[in-house]
């Protein structure tokens, strides 16, 4: 069965629009010389940006096992995005922090997302873009997603 894209349900259109914009953001990051970033890195980065965390705290906030969080952190450390920094006054404790590369990636992603929004406003009109943003925000709020976004606890449905 062949569908016109505009005939898809809003839930699918919103999801797919997010995916294609994330892919475009990734392409632009690679073009700027930040090739080893993954969309999933943002899940960890959002928590570490809020405050330096232990792996145990990160796992709890992400709703994953400590083993899964450790594996993700080790991968991000290998790629130069995170470090486990010592905690002053506690020789054994470590807190996750972004490296300079990680911070540069966050800054570049923010700048590129803003540029993408500006391009869409130029292409479709600022009013349409504001209406789309408002509608999607209202849909998120209607189904209880606003609190999760504010708490940085957004994740795909199980």
N, C-alpha and C positions, 0 to 999 in steps of 0.2 A: 504494500500500500504506500503510495507516494503522497507526502504531505507538503504543503507550502509551509515554510518556517513560521509565518505570521499566524497560521492556524493552530500552532501548538499551544498547549495549556500554559498559562502564565508561569506556573512553577518551573516548567521546563525551559521556557524562554529566559527567565531570570537566571537559572542555573547555567545554561549554555552561554548567555551573555557574559556572566562572570568568568566562565572558563576561557572564552576566546579573548577576553580582556587580560586575564592572567597570562595566557600564552603570549600575547602581544607585549606585555610588560617584561616577561622573561626574555623575549627576543631582543628587546631594547636594552635590557641589562647586559646581555651577552655582547651586544654591539658596543657597549661602553667598557668592555673589558672585565666584566664580573661574570664569568661563564659558569661558575660552579655553584649557583644558587638554585634552590628548589622551592617550589610553592610550599611544600610541607615545612620548610625551614621557618616560615613566617609564624607557624603555630608556636614553636619554641621561642622565637625572637620576641613575640608579643609579650610573653611572660617575663623574660629576662629584662626586657626594656622597662617593665613596670618596677622591678626591683631585682637585685642579685638574689638568686635562689640556689639552694642545694638541689641535687638530683632528686632526692626524696620529695622535696616540696614541689619541684617541677612535675614529677610523676603524678602527685596528688592533684595538682591544678589541671593537668591535662587529662586526668581520668584514665591513666594507663599504668601498667606495672612499672616498678622501679627498673626492672631489667630492660623493658622497652625504652624507657627514658634514657637509660645509660647507653644503650646502643645508638640512639639518635644523637645524643650529646657527643659520643666518641666519633661518630661520622662527621659532625659539624666541627669538632676540634681538628680532625685530620684535614678538613678543607679550610681551616684558618678563620672560622667565623666566631668561635667561642673559646674561652679558656676557663679552667677551674682555678680561681684565684684564692689564695689563702685568706683566712679571716683573722684580722688582728686580734691577738689575745687568745686564740684557740688554734693550737698547732695542727690539730687533725682536721678541722673544718675547712671546707672548700665551698665557694659560691661561684655560680656560673656568671660570667660577664662576657659581653661582646668584645671582640678584638677591634682594632682599628679598621680592619677589612669588613668586619660585621657592621660596624657603625657606618662605614662608607656605603655599604650595600643598602642599609635602611634609609640613609639620606637619598641615595640615588632612586630607590623604589618610590619614596614619597614624592620626589621631584618629577619622576616619570609618570606616576599616577595623576598628578596635578596637570601635567602636560596633556595626557590622554583625555582628561575631563575637558580641558580647554579646547582640544581638537574636536571633541564631540559637540561642545557648545557652538563652535564655529560652523560645524557641518549641519547641525540640526536645530540650532537656536538655543540660547541660554534658557529661555522660558520652558521649552520642551524638556531640556535636560533637568531643570529644577522640578518640573512636574513628575518626571520619571523617578527622580531621587525621592521626592516626597511620597509618591505612591508606594515604592518599594519599602521605604521606612515605615509607612503605615501598615503594610502587610506584615512586616517583621514584628511590629508592635502588637498587632491583632492576635498573632499566634504565640505571643510570649517570648519572642526572641530578643527584645531590647535589653533586658537585664543580663542575658548571657553575653551580649556584645559589650556592654559596659564593664562586665567583670572579666573580659578577655577569655571567655570560656566557650567560644563558638567552635563547634566541630560538626562534621557531617552526621546525619542521623545514623543510628546503629542499624 
